[in-house]
Amino acid sequence: MSDAPEPERHISVYVTPVCPHCRATRELLTGLGAPFDVYDVTVDRVALQRLVWLTGSATVPATVAGSEVLLGFDPTRLREMVESLRNPPPGESSDE
């Protein structure tokens, strides 16, 4: 979506409704208080095309945060991604 706010500090999660790791990803991000958008690739063809373009596959869950992409469910990596968005390295602030 071209109108997504602050894409470098935004999280998108690509899912299917029957995927338990997709559910776990959403629950973890919610528990961390991280705002994110969910795209169900079984009903949203544009989201599926975007997912394949970004990752080269249709693997779900796929979590995209800035330039980082995580395929699958990895709680440690998800926490690191959220933390890096909350506290960007010096010189990468979105307050410009």
N, C-alpha and C positions, 0 to 999 in steps of 0.2 A: 504494500500500500504506500503510495507516494506521500500521503499526509501523516505518516507515523511520526510522532513527536520524538525529537532527539534520537535518531536512529543509532548513534554510537553508544547510547546509554539505555537502549531499549532491549527487552527480551521477547523473542518470539518462540513459541513451542509448537511443533508440528506433530500431530497425534492421529491415532485412529481410536474409535470408541471402545474397542475390545482389547486394547493393549494395556496389560497391567503395569508395565514400566512407564507408559505414558501417564497413567493415573498417579503413579508414585512421583513422577517428575512434577506434575501440577501440584500435588499435595505438599511436596518439599518447598517449592517456590512460594506457595501460599503461606506456609509456616514460617518462612524467612521474611515474609512481608515484602517480597519483591513483586512489583507490578509486571505483568506479562500479558501477551495476547496469545490465544490458542487458535490454531488452524487445524480443522479436521480435514485431512487430505482425502477422506473417502467421499466427501460431498463438495469440497472446494477445489475445483480443477486448477484454478490459478495458483492456489497455495501449493498444490502438488507440483506444478511446473516450477514454481519458485524454489521449492525444496530440492528438486532434482538439479536445478541450475546452481544453487548454492553449494550442494554437497556432492553432487554426482551420483546420488542414489535416492531411493524412496524409503530409506530406513527411518523408522520411528521408534521411540521419540527422537526428535532432532531439536536441540535447543540452540538458538542463535542469539548471541549477545555481542553487539558490535561486530568485530571481525572474527570473533571466536565461534566455533561450531562444535557442539558435542553431539555425537550420535550414540544413542543408548542411554541408560540410566547409570549415572555415576555420582552419588551424593556428594562426595568430596569435591569433585570437579565443579558440580553445580554451585556449591557454596563458594568456591573460589571465583567463579564467574560473577556471582552476585556481588561479592566483596569488591572485585575489581571495578565493577560498575559504580558502586557506592563511593569508592576511594580510588579514582583514576590516578595513575602515576603523574608526577609533576610534568606540566607541559601538555597534558591531554585532557584538561578540564573542558567541559562543554559550556562554561560560563562566558566564552568568548563572544 
